[in-house]
Amino acid sequence: MRVILAFDSFKGCISAEDACDAAAHAVRSVLPHADVVQLPLSDGGEGLVECVARMLPVSLITIPVHGPLHDEVSATYAISADGSTAYMEMAAASGLPLVPADKRNPLLTTTYGVGDMIADAAARHCRHIVMGIGGSATCDGGQGMLQSLADHGYAMPADPSSSPLPSVVVACDVTNPLYGDNGAARIFAPQKGATPEQVEQLEQSLRAFAQRTEELGIAERRLAHSPGTGAAGGLGYALVAYLNAELCSGIDTMLSLVSFDKHVQDADLVITGEGHSDEQTLMGKVPHGVLTRAEAAGVPVHLLSGGVDDADLLMQAGFATAGSINEGDGRHLCDLLIPETAKSNLVKSVIKLLKNITKTTY
């Protein structure tokens, strides 16, 4: 039997790699001769570099960059074995966890460090960049990144397609436009510490930035209204307008990077999961991306997450089963989030699942 383990992290609890390791231990205890393939995944935000480093032959590069508050932080990204492609997360330089809770103010935070990382990859002669842009502390429309690139000697040309910088693929599942009622400022800035008054200041700043970009002939007006340009506080807009980046589904990008379609071809079943699954899972989260690819290969997918709501809806969407690893465990949530507890419950759940499958199948 060939079993694919394709987990996202259980955020705040265990990493995708830890989840896959625990599940693999469980599979081998029930099916000692099974061919087990572990594919720790990310939806393209935090965890992209970790997943790539686990699955592909890469070198990890750690450099000093400007953090979201302009202070120096260390950021790590990966470079492929042939030196052609860099894999990075904007959050490594400009992520919300880098800002203390009492200092969170997106009027002050910057994407300058993202430009530092891009410039470093360019200096190492990388021709391509795959960037995850989840988890930002910023709402500067990517203007900090552009200033950093200019300071590194990369003046942005009027024609983005002629940029001397590497080509960029952005792993992004946010569909919000740059500005407006569903834009970067009004939807996401409050989560980054902005007051209602600051939200409106940020909204006007993003509108002004788009207008300047349009007046320079770098982008048409419709770009600011395109899905994904509001991602990472508008960084998506700057990447597309000034670096000619391509916005792609985060989980699809990750599944392609780890050659999921190849691995699943001869599989008998797939087990996936995340911290909490509900109807939002069906909007581009890791388990749904896994389900879509596995269904195309005719392979059943079982969902085991930390918590599960809307189980019937998830199964109607195609999951063979959808359950919580904590089912029947009456301990308080803070106890269930202890990593060792989560791994133990995942092991028990996978064992129970496989015994049920083998009982009914063989």
Buried (B, 14 or more C-beta within 10 A) or exposed (E): BBBBBBBBBBBEBBBBBBBBBBBBBBBEEBBEEBEBBBBBBBBBBBBBBBBBBBBBEBEEBEBEBBBBBEEEBEBBBBBBEEEEBBBBBBBBBBBBEBBEEEEBBBBBBBBBBBBBBBBBBBEEEBBBBBBBBBBBBBBBBBBBBBBBBEEBEBEBBEEBEEBEBBBBBBBBBBBBBBBBEEBBBBBBBBEBBBEEEBBBBBBEBBBEBBEEBBEEEBBEEEBBBBBBBBBBBBBBBBBBBBBBBEBBBBBBBBBBBBEBEEBBEEBBBBBBBBBBBBEEBBEBBBBBBBBBBBBEBEBBBBBBBBBBBBBEBBBEBBBBBBBBBBEEEEEEEEEBBEBEBBBBBBBBBBBBBBEEBEEEEE
